[in-house]
Amino acid sequence: MNTSQKLADVFARLGGFAALCSLTLAAAAAEPGSLKLVKTIPLPDVTGRFDHFSIDVKGHRLFVAALGNNTVEVLDLDAGIRLRSIAGCDKPQGVLFVERANVLFIANGGNGRLRSYDGTKFDPIATIDSLDDADNVHYDAKLDRVYVGYGDGALGVVNPTTGVHSASIKLPGHPESFQIEHEGNRIFVNVPEARQVAVIDSRTKTVSKAWLLPDAKANFPMALDEVNHRLFVGCRNPAKLVVLDTASGKSVSELAIVGDTDDLFYDAKRKRIYVSGGEGFVDVIEQHDADNYKLLEKIATAPGARTSFFSAELDQFYLAVPRRGGQGAEIRVYDMGK
């Protein structure tokens, strides 16, 4: 083979290799991302900002606190429609559906009422007054208790069946997101005013420890990886994720995140963290191990879309998009991608 033929053969091989690379890249680009938008549920008459969510896993219903609209929206996830709007709320901030009792709790920040409703017809059952700025609501299945954060610093303890407010756990400031251990006896509470995470012993109903966040302010959302003893705290100033060791309370990792975050969730199956922020993105963060994390994907959403919910049981992520400019209010439903 002469020199010209050899050169021609080399270029032919390089061309084939380049074509193969192009096809590989194109195939990779065509693969779904970490979250795949599969459905949008419009809420055309809802105005103002949204707050927190809850879910009925068996009934495939999503409950969304439309704080600015003074309603809680009940959505059919299979049909992708709104089933009804619960009116008569006053700045609803927290919602909680307790499947065992078929009861929906709504925490109203405006009038300070925690109200329970029948989960089928949504008739009111019981009302607890004097819970100023009633906010996040969570259920402790092990102890069969409902906790509601409220006021200048307290976590109220409520019986989910009778609706009786039996006790209050004092805190050094208004509580934001909190997480309950399933295997242990601790409740971790974000207290932004005190720039700390308060650790409550659920058996004694007292604060046992306080973990300071010296380099971060406005710690609002929180998620828990109980297996790896890690607590994920979302901060707004500066916008970063702080990972705490739940054995020591020490920070083991920090990562920049989307601005104006209000919700974050841990996906134990995929070892991922989902962070929604009003800046207009959802950050998907990959957990390599208990101490190492990196940004996997930054998904563009809409301005003000800072509240969300992740259902591990249904393998879906839900994002609330408020009405702004030409963008109508809606709930975006994402399936888990690759």
N, C-alpha and C positions, 0 to 999 in steps of 0.2 A: 504494500500500500504506500503510495507516494505521500509527500507532506500535505498537499492540498486535500487529499482524501481523508487523511488523519484529522486535519482541522475540521473538515465538514462533519466527520463522525462525532468529534467532541462537542461541537455546537448543537448537533442534533440531540445528543444526550442531555446537554444543559437545558435545551428547550423543553424536552420531555419532563425533566426534573422541575423546571419552573412551572410548567402546566400542572404537574401533580401538586405542587405547593399551593398554587392558586385554588385548585379544587378543594384541597384540605381546609384552607382558610375559609373558603366560601361555605363549606359544610359546617364548620365550627360556628360561623356567623349566623347560620340558619338555625342552630340549636337554640331551644328556649333558655332564657336566663334563669336566675334563681327564683324569681317570681313571674308568673305569667297572668296577665289580665285576661279574665275569661267572661266577666259579666259586669255590667254597670246597672245599678238600681237608682233611677232618677227620683228625686224628691222635690218636685217643681215649686211647691208652695212653702217650703221650709227656708227660713231666713236666719241669719246670725250664725254664731259659731257652734260647733259640736263639742261634746265632751265624751265621757267614757261609754264603753259597750259591755254587753253580756250576751250569753248565747244559751239557747236550748238545743243541746246536741241531738237528742232523740227526735225532737220535732222540727229540726232544721230551721229554727227561728232566730233572728238576730235582733237584739234590743239596743237602740242607739239613743243616747241622751242628746237631744237637740236643745242645748242650753239657751241659745238666743231666741228660739222659737217657743220656749216654754212647753215643749211636748217631749214625749218619748216615742220614737218611731219603732213599730213592730214590723219586721220584714220576713217574708217567706224566701228563704235562700234558694230553694229548688225552682220556684216559679220566677224568681227575680222581681218580685213586686212587694209593695207595701201592703200589709194586711190591715193595719189600722194605726191611728195616731192617738196616743193617750194624752188628752188635754188636762188642764187644771193643774199643771206643774208650775213651779216657780223657780226658774233657773236650775233645772235638773243637772246635777253634775255626775253622780254615781248611779249605776244601775246594777242589779244583781238578780239573776234567776237561779233559784234553788230548786233543782229538779226533784229532789226527794220529797219536798213539800208542795211542789207545783205552785210556788209563790214568787212573785216579782217584787223586788224592793227598789224604790226610787228615792234617792237622797236629793232633797231640794235645798240648794244653797241660798235661795232668796228668802224663804220663810222659815228655814231651819227645821223642816219636817222630814222625817223618814217615814215613808208610807209604804205599806205592803198591799199587794193586789193578788186576787185569784189569777192563776196563770192561764186560765181558759177563757173566761169572759171578761177578765180584768176589772172585776168589781172590787172596790176598796175593802180591805179587811181590818187593818189597824193603822193608827197614826201615832208617831212619837214626836212630840213638840220639843221646843227649846234646845235644838241641836244646831246652833248658829253655824252658818256656812257648811252645812252637811255636804260631804264630798265623797271620797272613794269608799266603796263597799265591797267586802270580801267575805267568803264563807269558809269556815274551818270545819271540814267534814268529820275530822277525828273527834272533835269536842261538840259537834253540832251547834256551832255558834255563828252568828253574823257579827262582823265588826264594821263600824262606820267611823271614819275620821271626821272630826268637826271642831269648831271653835278655835280659841287661841292656843289649844293644845290638848286634845283628848282623843282617845279611841273608845267609842261606846260599844258595849257588849249587849247583844240582842238575841232573844230566843226566836228562831226562825218560824216556829209554829204559832206561838202565842203573840209574838210581836212585843214582848215585854222587854224594856230596857233595864237590865239587872245591875250593870256596873259601868264605871268609866275609868279608863287607865290614863293618868295624867302624863302629858308630854311637854317639852320646853317650847313648843310653838305649834302652829297649825300643821297637821300631818298631810302629806301628799301621798304618793303611791306607797303601798306596803305589801310585803310578801310573807306568807305563812308556810312554815316548814310542814311537810307531810309526815316525815319520820321523827323529827325532833319536836321540841316544845317552844320554839322561838318565833317571834314575829319581828321582821325588820321593817322599820318605818323611816321614810325620808322626812326630815324636818328642816326645810330650807332656811327658815329664819335663824336657826341655831347652827346652820352649816354642819349638820351631823346626820348620822343614821342611828336612830335609837333602837336598841335591842330589848324586846319585851319577853318576859317569861310568861307564857300563856297559862301556866298552872297557878302562879301567884298573882297574875295580873299586875305586875310591876315592871318598871324599867330596870334591867340588870346591868346594861352597859350603854355607853354612848361612843360611837366612832366618829371622830372629827374628820372633816374634809377640808384641810387647810388651804389647798390650792384650787378649790372649785366652789362656785356659788350656784344657787338656784337648782338644787338637786330635786327634780320632780319625778320622772319615771324610774321604774326599778323592775328587775327580773331576777330570778333565782335559779341557779344550777346546783341543786341540793346534792347530787351525786358527787360532784367535784368540789364541793364546798366553796362555791364562788357566787358572789352577789354582784350584779351589774347595775350600776347607778348612772343614770343619764343626767348630765349637768348642762345648763344653758350659758353659764358665764365662768370660764370659756366653754364653748360647745365641745364637750368631750365625754367619753365613756370611761368611767372609773371602775375597775374590777377589784373587788375586795375579797380577801380570804376570810371566810366566815368563822374560821377557827381563831384567828388573831385580830381581825378587823383591819389589817394592814392592806394597803394598795399594792397589787402585784403587777398591774398593767394599766396603761391609759392610752386612749386612741381618740383622735379628732372625729367628730360626728356632725351630722346635719344640725343647723341652727333651729332654735325654738322647738325643741323636742318636748313631747308630752306623753308619749307612750313608747315602750320597748318591750320585746318579748324574746324568750329563749326557746329555740327549737332543738330539743334534746336529741331527736332522731337524726337530724342533719348537722348538728353541732354548729348552729348559726344563731345570730342575734339580729332581730329586725328592729330598726329605729325609725320612727316617723317624726318629721319635723315641719313646722310651719314655713320654713325656708323654701319648701317645695320639693323635697326628696324623701325617699325611703332608703336608708343605708342598710345593706346586708353585710354583716360582719361574720367572718369565718373563725371558728375556734379550732386552732391546731392542737392545743393541749390546754390545760388549766391556766397557764400563764402567758400564752402566746395567741395573739389575735391580729387579723388583718382585714381591711376593707375588701370585700369580694365584688360588690356591685353597688352603684349609686343610681337609683331609679328615679327619674324625673316624675313628679306628680302634679301638684298645683299649689299656689300660694295659700297658706292658712291650713293646709291639710296636715294637721299635727297629731290627731287622735286616730287610733287604730286598734285592731284586735287580732290575735292569732289563735286559731283553734287547732290544737294538735290532734284532736279526735277526727275532725273533718278535713284536716290537711289543707286549710285555707287561711288566707290573710285578708283582712277587711280594712279599708281606709275610708275615712269620712272626708269628703271634699265640700267645703262651704260655698255658698253662692257669692261670687265676687266678679264684678264686671260682667263679661259675657259668659262666664262659667256658672252653670246652674248647680244647685246642691245635689249631691249624689253619693252613693256608697259604691266603691269599687271593690270587686271581688277578685282575688288572685289565687290561682292554684300554685302549688309548689313545682318549680321547674327542675332543671337538672341538679 
